[in-house]
Amino acid sequence: MRIFLTMILIALSACACAAQGAKSDDNTIPKVTYCELIKHPEKYDDKVIEVTAVYGNGFEASFLYDKDLCNKGIDQPRTWVAYDKSFVMEGDSEEAKTNSKISGFGAWEITAIGRFKRAKEPGRFGHLGCCIYQFSFMKIVQSEKLSDRAE
């Protein structure tokens, strides 16, 4: 009986530690602006981050960029947008409703969670290899439509 109770106690402790770890992971997602992201891409390469940027979607074009060109202080490459397998736009969930607000052509100011990647030479991302960076949407935190055409 003592061994059985000890095993239950160990299992409960492991579950509590796992739950605690899951909570702390949610708080450890770095929150960055698009300008910070492209100034230090090596810092965020292949990491899940929360980024604030402009998302432009048009014909053969799906990009993140900064509407102020990072205060015109740096050359701004565009970042190709892809969709993580966890990204949902269909269904009745609140997440799907929030994510679907960025569908169609246009430009939105967004805050999104996703995985950022830098291309390794000679690789590139996007249509016709346009981009050296890629951001895969996992979840849209908030969005505001700016126009009906991608910039």
N, C-alpha and C positions, 0 to 999 in steps of 0.2 A: 504494500500500500504506500509506503514511504517513497519508493522509487517512482510509482505512478504519480503521486503528488508533486514530486520534484520535477518530473518531465513536464507536467502541466504548467508549473511555475516557469520553467525555462521557455516553453512555447509562448506563454503569455508575455513574458519579457521580450522575446524576439519580435512578437507582433507589435508591441508598444514602441520598440526601437525603430522598427520599419516604418510605422506610422509617423513617428517624430521626424525621421529622415525625409519622408515624402513632403511634409509640411515645410521643412527648411529648404528643400529644392525649389519650391515655388517662389520663395523669397530671394533666391540667388540668381535669377535670370537678370543679366545686365540690361539696364535701360539706357539707350543711347539715341542721339540724334543721327540723322543720316550723315551730316558733316563729320561728326566724331567717328562714325563707322568708316568712312572712306579716307579719313586722315590716318587711321590706325587699323587697317584691315587685318594685319597679322594678329592683332590682339583678339579678334573675334572669329577668326577662320574656323569653320566647321563647328561653331557653337550656336546654341539656341539663345536668341536675344530678343529683346523688345525694342523696336525701332520706331521713331517718329519721322515720317518722310511724306513726300508726295508720290502717289501711285498713279501712273498714267497707263491706260489700256486702250490700244487702238489696233488697226489692221496690222498683223504681224509685229506687234510691238506691245510689250508688257514690262514696264520699268518702274524702279524706284529712283527718285532724284530729289534734290532740294530746290524749292521754288525760287529762293533768293541766290542760287548758285553759291551757297555758303558765303554769303555777303561779298560775292565776287572776288574772294581772296584765293581760291584754289581752282585748278582745272577739275571739273566734275565729271567723272565717268558715270554712265548710267549703270544701274544694277538690274539684271534680268530677273523677272519674277517667275517663279515656278510654284507649284502647289504640292505640299507634303501630302502623303496618303491619309493623314489624320484631318485634313482640311475639309469641312463639310459645308455645302451651300444648299442642300436639299433637305426637306423635312420640316417639322414643326418646332424643333428645339430653338431656344433663344440663340444659341451659338450659330446655327444655320441661318437664322434670320439676320443676325448681325453681319455674318460673313457675306451673305448674298447682297448686301447693300452696295458692294463694289463690283457688281456684275455689269457687263455691257461696256461700251466705249465711253471714255471720259477721263477726268482727273479728279482724284480725291486726296484730301489731306488725311493721313491715316496714322494710327498707332497699331502695330501688328507684332505678333510673336511668330518667330520662324527661325529657320536655320540659315546662317550666312556662310557662303563659301567663296574662296578665291580660286581662280583657275590656276592650275599648274601648267607651266609652259610645256608644250605649245597649245594646250587645250583652251577652249573658250566656251562660253554659255550662250544660249539664246539663238534667235533667228539669224542664220548665216554667220554664227560665231561672233556676234556683235559685242559681247560683254566679257570683261575679266572677272566680274562678280555676279553671284546669284543669291537671291533670297527666296527661300521656299516658305510660303505662308503656311502657318499651322492654325492661327486664329487671329481674327481682326478684333482688336480691343475697342477701337472707335474709328469712325470715319465721317468725313464731311465732304460732300460733292463740291468741287470747285468749278468744273466746266463740263460740257458735253464732248469735248475733244481732248485727246492726249496731247500734251505739250511736246 
